[in-house]
């Protein structure tokens, strides 16, 4: 009986995760759409911020697929954020891959309970913070006080797109290594949550570099787009 209940519980957990993926995906798409709509404004160099961002994004995708994957750079930023997360949340887990080892080591120490509670936050914090994008936005805010925006806006938007593509693709590559231990719905849920949180953090930092972008508007419009998607799906399935 215990074996049957365990199987039923496992199937229920997988179903809940799959349902969460179905719920989170429209939110992710809505937030991204809202953010792209806001950056569809002309720069002083002629093209729009959106065009420059898309160009930077596609440039990195081409480099990532065809030439080079800077895994060392991503892991260095991940270690930095892991150290910060450990200080904030406790625990000794520095990455998803080391979760089991870190937890077992923590159990031997004084703070075993804190480590167990903080391990998930510590493990996933580096994946949801696009540190390169955040640094570029702050650098753009500082440079805008000394450099003409006609010279700054295009390259800055290009670097933002480049850094977002770098973070998303490298995070997907790193999480892909967990597919042997995770079910498909767990992997998709992790990617969806990383995507949503990354977009929200980017939306909070972009106003420093891109005039007219609002975090509140990104959130409200994004949730509005998601609600419209839910309504359309329900209407087609049940009405």
C-alpha positions as CSV (number, residue, x, y, z in Angstrom):
1,X,0.0,0.0,0.0
2,X,2.8,2.4,0.8
3,X,4.3,1.8,-2.5
4,X,1.0,2.6,-4.3
5,X,0.5,5.8,-2.3
6,X,4.1,6.9,-3.1
7,X,3.4,6.4,-6.8
8,X,0.2,8.3,-6.6
9,X,1.8,11.1,-4.7
10,X,4.6,11.2,-7.2
11,X,2.1,11.4,-10.1
12,X,0.2,14.1,-8.3
13,X,3.3,16.1,-7.7
14,X,4.2,15.8,-11.4
15,X,0.7,16.9,-12.4
16,X,0.9,19.9,-10.2
17,X,4.2,21.0,-11.6
18,X,2.8,20.5,-15.2
19,X,-0.2,22.7,-14.2
20,X,2.1,25.3,-12.8
21,X,4.1,25.4,-16.1
22,X,0.8,26.0,-17.9
23,X,0.0,28.8,-15.5
24,X,3.4,30.5,-15.6
25,X,4.1,30.4,-19.3
26,X,1.4,33.0,-20.2
27,X,2.7,35.2,-17.5
28,X,6.2,34.9,-18.9
29,X,5.1,35.7,-22.4
30,X,2.9,38.6,-21.3
31,X,5.7,40.2,-19.3
32,X,8.2,39.9,-22.2
33,X,5.6,41.3,-24.6
34,X,4.9,44.2,-22.3
35,X,8.6,45.0,-21.9
36,X,9.3,44.8,-25.6
37,X,6.3,47.2,-26.3
38,X,7.9,49.7,-23.9
39,X,11.3,49.6,-25.5
40,X,9.8,50.1,-29.0
41,X,10.8,53.8,-28.9
42,X,13.2,55.6,-31.2
43,X,16.7,56.3,-30.0
44,X,18.6,59.4,-30.9
45,X,20.7,57.3,-33.2
46,X,17.7,56.5,-35.4
47,X,16.7,52.9,-34.8
48,X,14.5,51.9,-31.9
49,X,15.7,50.5,-28.6
50,X,13.8,47.3,-29.4
51,X,15.7,46.9,-32.7
52,X,19.1,47.3,-31.0
53,X,18.1,44.9,-28.2
54,X,16.9,42.3,-30.7
55,X,20.1,42.7,-32.7
56,X,22.2,42.2,-29.6
57,X,20.1,39.2,-28.6
58,X,20.5,37.5,-32.0
59,X,24.2,38.3,-32.2
60,X,24.8,36.4,-29.0
61,X,22.6,33.5,-30.0
62,X,24.7,33.2,-33.2
63,X,28.0,33.3,-31.2
64,X,26.6,30.8,-28.6
65,X,25.4,28.3,-31.2
66,X,28.2,28.5,-33.8
67,X,31.4,29.7,-32.1
68,X,31.8,29.9,-28.3
69,X,29.9,29.4,-25.0
70,X,31.5,31.5,-22.2
71,X,30.7,29.0,-19.5
72,X,33.5,30.2,-17.3
73,X,32.2,33.8,-17.2
74,X,28.7,32.6,-16.3
75,X,30.0,30.3,-13.6
76,X,32.1,33.1,-12.1
77,X,29.0,35.4,-11.8
78,X,27.1,32.5,-10.4
79,X,29.7,31.9,-7.7
80,X,29.6,35.6,-6.8
81,X,25.8,35.5,-6.5
82,X,25.9,32.2,-4.6
83,X,28.2,33.8,-2.0
84,X,25.8,36.7,-1.6
85,X,22.8,34.3,-1.4
86,X,24.6,32.3,1.3
87,X,25.1,35.4,3.3
88,X,21.4,36.4,2.9
89,X,19.6,33.0,3.2
90,X,22.2,30.7,4.9
91,X,23.3,27.3,3.8
92,X,26.3,25.9,1.9
93,X,24.9,25.1,-1.5
94,X,26.6,27.0,-4.2
95,X,24.9,25.6,-7.3
96,X,22.2,23.2,-8.4
97,X,24.8,20.5,-9.2
98,X,26.3,20.6,-5.7
99,X,22.9,20.6,-4.0
100,X,23.2,17.0,-2.6
101,X,26.8,17.4,-1.5
102,X,26.3,20.8,0.0
103,X,23.3,19.6,2.0
104,X,25.0,16.5,3.3
105,X,28.0,18.6,4.4
106,X,25.7,21.2,6.1
107,X,24.0,18.4,8.0
108,X,27.3,17.6,9.7
109,X,27.7,21.2,10.9
110,X,26.0,23.5,13.3
111,X,23.6,25.1,10.8
112,X,22.1,22.0,9.3
113,X,18.5,23.2,9.5
114,X,19.4,26.6,8.1
115,X,21.2,25.0,5.2
116,X,18.3,22.7,4.4
117,X,15.9,25.6,4.4
118,X,18.1,28.0,2.5
119,X,19.5,25.6,-0.1
120,X,16.8,26.1,-2.7
121,X,17.1,29.9,-2.6
122,X,20.9,29.6,-2.6
123,X,20.9,27.2,-5.5
124,X,18.6,29.2,-7.8
125,X,19.4,32.8,-6.9
126,X,22.3,32.9,-9.4
127,X,20.0,31.8,-12.2
128,X,17.4,34.4,-11.7
129,X,19.6,37.5,-11.5
130,X,21.0,38.6,-14.8
131,X,24.0,40.2,-13.2
132,X,25.6,41.4,-16.6
133,X,22.4,43.1,-17.6
134,X,22.1,44.8,-14.2
135,X,25.7,46.1,-14.4
136,X,25.2,47.3,-18.0
137,X,22.1,49.3,-16.9
138,X,23.9,50.9,-14.0
139,X,26.9,51.7,-16.2
140,X,24.5,53.3,-18.8
141,X,22.9,55.4,-16.1
142,X,26.4,56.7,-15.1
143,X,27.6,57.2,-18.6
144,X,24.5,59.1,-19.6
145,X,25.7,61.9,-17.4
146,X,28.9,62.3,-19.3
147,X,28.2,61.1,-22.9
148,X,25.7,62.3,-25.5
149,X,22.7,59.9,-25.6
150,X,22.9,59.9,-29.4
151,X,26.2,58.0,-29.1
152,X,25.2,56.0,-26.1
153,X,21.6,54.6,-26.6
154,X,22.3,52.2,-29.6
155,X,25.4,50.5,-28.2
156,X,23.8,50.3,-24.7
157,X,20.6,48.7,-26.0
158,X,22.7,46.3,-28.0
159,X,24.7,45.2,-24.9
160,X,21.4,44.8,-23.0
161,X,20.1,42.4,-25.6
162,X,23.5,40.6,-25.7
163,X,23.6,40.2,-22.0
164,X,20.0,38.9,-21.7
165,X,20.6,36.3,-24.3
166,X,23.9,35.3,-22.6
167,X,22.1,34.9,-19.2
168,X,19.1,32.9,-20.6
169,X,21.1,30.5,-22.8
170,X,23.8,29.9,-20.2
171,X,21.2,29.3,-17.5
172,X,19.3,26.9,-19.8
173,X,22.6,25.0,-20.5
174,X,23.4,24.8,-16.8
175,X,19.9,23.6,-15.9
176,X,20.0,21.1,-18.7
177,X,22.6,19.2,-16.8
178,X,20.0,18.4,-14.2
179,X,17.7,16.6,-16.7
180,X,19.1,13.2,-15.6
181,X,17.7,13.8,-12.1
182,X,14.6,15.8,-13.0
183,X,11.4,15.0,-14.7
184,X,10.6,17.1,-17.8
185,X,7.9,19.1,-16.0
186,X,10.4,20.0,-13.2
187,X,12.9,21.2,-15.8
188,X,10.3,23.3,-17.7
189,X,9.0,24.8,-14.4
190,X,12.5,25.8,-13.4
191,X,13.1,27.4,-16.8
192,X,9.7,29.2,-16.6
193,X,10.3,30.6,-13.2
194,X,13.9,31.7,-14.1
195,X,12.5,33.4,-17.2
196,X,9.8,35.3,-15.3
197,X,12.0,36.4,-12.5
198,X,14.7,37.4,-14.9
199,X,12.3,39.6,-16.9
200,X,11.1,41.2,-13.7
201,X,14.6,42.1,-12.5
202,X,15.5,43.4,-16.0
203,X,12.3,45.5,-16.0
204,X,13.3,47.0,-12.6
205,X,16.8,47.9,-14.0
206,X,16.0,49.0,-17.5
207,X,14.6,52.4,-16.5
208,X,18.1,53.4,-15.6
209,X,19.2,52.9,-19.2
210,X,16.1,53.2,-21.4
211,X,13.9,56.2,-21.0
212,X,10.1,55.5,-20.8
213,X,10.4,52.0,-19.3
214,X,8.3,51.5,-16.2
215,X,8.4,48.4,-13.9
216,X,4.9,49.0,-12.7
217,X,3.6,49.2,-16.3
218,X,5.5,46.1,-17.3
219,X,3.9,44.2,-14.4
220,X,0.4,45.4,-15.0
221,X,0.4,45.1,-18.8
222,X,2.1,41.7,-18.6
223,X,-0.5,40.4,-16.2
224,X,-3.2,41.8,-18.4
225,X,-1.8,40.0,-21.5
226,X,-1.6,36.8,-19.4
227,X,-5.2,37.2,-18.3
228,X,-6.3,37.6,-21.9
229,X,-4.5,34.4,-22.8
230,X,-6.2,32.5,-20.0
231,X,-9.6,33.8,-21.1
232,X,-9.0,32.8,-24.7
233,X,-7.9,29.3,-23.7
234,X,-10.9,28.8,-21.4
235,X,-13.2,30.1,-24.0
236,X,-11.9,27.7,-26.7
237,X,-11.8,24.7,-24.4
238,X,-15.1,25.0,-22.5
239,X,-17.4,27.5,-24.4
